[in-house]
């Protein structure tokens, strides 16, 4: 009398699936962008490689993070990486950031993304940089001797705490013309 043994054979020929998602499709300069890689039928510990691409995208666009890197798939088939976009104060217009995922360290085998046929995830980087503007206003356009003149500096797109220097000049103007105050000085911009 014989015994029947049963053997389970796992099908290892399942095609790996790779997905790449980003925390936002549009970000402002200075924001943090997190990218998550999700896989199915990929062994835990598998190393995958990524790179950032795009016209005029370079290391200067990042305050934190690199243009290329890698990560290992965890027990849930995932890993994430983050970048802080540089608030560079350069007016350069919006930029499009692409993120590619590869199975090889030479980055010749792209496998995932959210657009462009599953190869690249596009993220719009909104340029929040604006050229600074400066305006001086005075409390009056003409004064009598003994009156007080107040000058206000108004700025836009200038960081609070920025220090500026000023001076008073004119034909025949010297310290003897002032009962109080100085001919030059400095001040810092406030939060407004």
C-alpha positions in Angstrom: 0.0 0.0 0.0 1.5 3.3 -1.1 1.3 6.8 0.4 0.4 9.8 -1.7 2.5 12.8 -1.1 1.4 16.3 -2.1 3.8 19.0 -3.1 2.9 22.7 -3.5 4.8 24.5 -6.2 4.7 28.3 -6.0 4.4 30.2 -9.2 7.4 32.5 -9.3 6.7 33.7 -12.8 4.3 36.5 -11.8 5.2 39.7 -13.5 6.4 42.4 -11.0 4.3 45.6 -10.8 5.8 49.0 -10.0 3.9 52.1 -9.1 5.2 55.5 -8.3 3.1 58.2 -6.6 3.9 61.7 -5.3 2.5 63.6 -2.3 1.3 66.4 -4.7 1.1 67.1 -8.4 1.9 70.8 -7.8 4.3 72.1 -5.2 5.7 75.6 -4.4 9.4 76.3 -4.0 10.2 75.6 -0.4 7.7 72.7 -0.1 8.6 69.1 0.7 7.8 66.5 -2.0 7.5 62.9 -0.9 7.6 60.1 -3.5 6.3 56.6 -2.7 7.2 53.5 -4.6 4.7 50.6 -4.3 5.4 47.2 -5.8 3.6 43.8 -6.2 5.5 40.5 -6.8 8.8 42.1 -5.8 10.8 40.4 -3.2 11.4 42.3 0.1 14.9 43.9 0.2 15.0 44.4 -3.6 16.9 47.6 -4.3 15.3 50.0 -6.8 16.9 53.2 -8.2 15.3 56.5 -8.9 16.3 59.8 -10.5 14.9 63.3 -10.9 14.7 64.7 -14.4 13.4 67.8 -16.2 14.5 70.7 -18.3 16.8 72.9 -16.1 16.3 70.7 -13.1 19.6 70.4 -11.2 20.9 70.2 -7.6 20.3 73.9 -7.1 16.6 73.2 -7.3 16.8 71.2 -4.1 17.4 72.5 -0.6 17.5 68.9 0.7 17.8 65.6 -1.2 19.7 64.4 -4.2 19.0 64.1 -7.9 19.5 60.3 -7.8 19.1 57.6 -5.1 17.9 54.2 -4.3 15.7 52.4 -1.8 14.9 48.9 -0.7 11.4 47.4 -0.9 10.0 46.7 2.6 7.7 43.8 3.7 4.7 45.7 2.3 6.4 46.2 -1.1 7.1 49.9 -0.5 9.6 52.6 0.2 9.6 56.4 0.1 12.0 59.3 -0.4 11.6 63.0 0.1 13.0 66.3 -1.3 12.7 69.8 -0.1 12.5 72.2 -3.0 14.8 75.2 -2.9 13.2 78.6 -2.4 15.9 80.2 -4.5 14.5 83.7 -5.0 15.3 83.4 -8.7 12.4 84.3 -11.0 12.7 81.4 -13.5 9.1 80.4 -14.2 7.3 77.2 -13.3 9.3 74.0 -13.9 8.3 70.4 -14.5 10.0 67.8 -12.4 10.1 64.2 -13.6 10.7 61.2 -11.4 11.8 57.9 -12.9 12.1 54.5 -11.2 14.6 51.9 -12.4 15.5 48.3 -11.6 19.2 48.7 -12.4 21.8 51.0 -10.8 22.9 52.3 -14.3 19.3 53.5 -14.7 18.8 52.0 -18.1 15.6 50.0 -17.2 12.8 52.4 -16.3 9.8 50.6 -14.8 7.5 53.0 -13.1 5.8 56.4 -12.9 2.3 57.9 -13.0 2.3 59.4 -16.5 4.0 59.1 -19.8 3.1 55.4 -20.2 4.0 54.6 -16.6 7.6 55.8 -16.9 7.7 59.3 -15.4 5.8 61.1 -12.6 5.5 64.7 -13.5 5.3 67.3 -10.7 4.8 71.0 -11.4 7.1 73.3 -9.3 5.5 76.7 -9.0 7.9 79.6 -9.0 7.1 81.6 -6.0 10.1 83.9 -6.5 9.2 87.5 -7.3 11.7 90.4 -7.8 11.8 92.6 -4.7 10.3 96.0 -4.9 11.2 99.1 -2.8 9.3 102.4 -2.3 10.1 105.4 -0.1 7.4 107.7 1.1 7.6 110.8 3.2 5.1 112.3 5.6 5.2 115.6 3.6 6.6 117.0 0.4 7.4 120.3 2.1 8.2 121.3 5.7 8.8 124.3 7.8 11.8 124.4 10.1 11.0 122.7 13.4 8.5 120.2 11.8 9.1 116.4 11.9 9.7 114.5 8.7 8.9 110.8 8.7 10.2 108.5 5.9 8.8 105.0 5.4 10.3 102.3 3.4 7.8 99.9 1.9 9.0 96.6 0.3 7.4 93.6 -1.3 9.0 90.1 -1.7 11.7 91.0 0.8 12.2 88.7 3.8 11.3 90.1 7.3 14.5 91.1 9.1 16.3 92.2 6.0 18.6 95.2 6.9 18.7 98.3 4.7 20.8 101.4 5.0 19.6 105.0 4.3 21.1 108.5 4.0 19.8 112.0 3.6 21.3 114.3 1.0 20.7 117.5 -0.8 22.2 120.9 -1.7 23.5 122.4 1.5 22.1 119.7 3.8 24.2 118.8 6.8 23.9 117.8 10.4 23.2 121.4 11.5 19.8 121.2 9.6 18.6 118.5 11.9 17.4 119.1 15.5 17.0 115.4 16.0 18.0 112.4 13.9 20.9 111.5 11.8 22.0 112.0 8.1 22.4 108.2 7.7 21.3 105.0 9.4 19.8 101.6 8.9 16.6 99.7 9.7 15.1 96.2 9.3 12.0 95.2 7.5 9.2 94.0 9.6 6.6 91.2 9.0 4.4 93.5 6.9 
